[in-house]
Every structure is written in structure tokens, then in C-alpha cells.
Amino acid sequence: MNTNDTKAFIEKHGIIALRADKTQPAPEIDRLMEQLGHQSGTIPFYAIFPAGSPNKPILLDGVYTSPKPFLEAFEKAGASSIVSESLANSGLR
């Protein structure tokens, strides 16, 4: 997720990105992941909370080699015209 495309999108739209550190045992993080429906507790794990429906986060887990899944999740969260243009310009579609 830490790519120029995703960083630019996050900055442009004033998105607040939070990172939870699990390098040490963190029961509060484990509980939150479980509450979000991520029962396995594996990392990396991402939750995107749409402004219009923050109680229905978009969940992603695993290692990604492309920003495309994140840009698509941002699009699904409600920024379709800007992300579609960004994807079209990047050649990822």
C-alpha cells in the first residue's frame, strides 16, 4: 500500500491512514481484527472505512505487489471518478 499512487490518493483526499504495530503481542489489535471479521489474525491486514458507511469496512489481507487492489477499494469506498482516472493513467486496468 505504500506506493506513490496510494500516497498521492490518500493525500489528495485527506484520508487518515492508521497503522497498528503487531511486532509485540497486542490483544487490542487482535480484538479489533476479530471484530472486523478477520478471524485468522494474519498480517498484513487492511480495513478501509468508507465515509458514507463506516460500519461496513472494505477488508483486504495479504501481500500485494500492485496498488491496484487499494485504488479499487478506495473507488468502492466512494471516490470512483478520481480513482478510475488514476487507474486509467497508470495502465493498471
Beta strands, then each sheet from edge to edge (+ up, - down):
strand 1: 45-48
strand 2: 58-61
sheet 1: 1+ 2-
end
